Amino acid sequence: MSNYHEITLEEALTMTHAYQNDPHFRGMTVAGKMDNSAFQELMSQPGCVAIRAYLAKNSNNELTMVYVGVDATGNDMTSGKIMNKMYRCPSDCPNNSPLM
């Protein structure tokens, strides 16, 4: 693994299943999907070097993520694009994934 952020499938399985099997999180969002174009728009902003994800709740009190670009000094680019409105699972879940 050459990327600091990359983990093994086994690590991913341990983490996702721990969340999904925790009684505290039963019935809550287990995954979210966003289009590639959303991340491309964030990363293509001048000065954007990373993306930060914030855990959040939407107006229906459902778990979601808010994504914002990050500049070279580590600050959120809040005057730029901010993304949300992910496709939630349950509702839009993968057909066959060991992570579920």
Order of alpha helices (4+ residues) and beta strands (2+ residues): alpha-beta-alpha-beta-beta-beta-beta
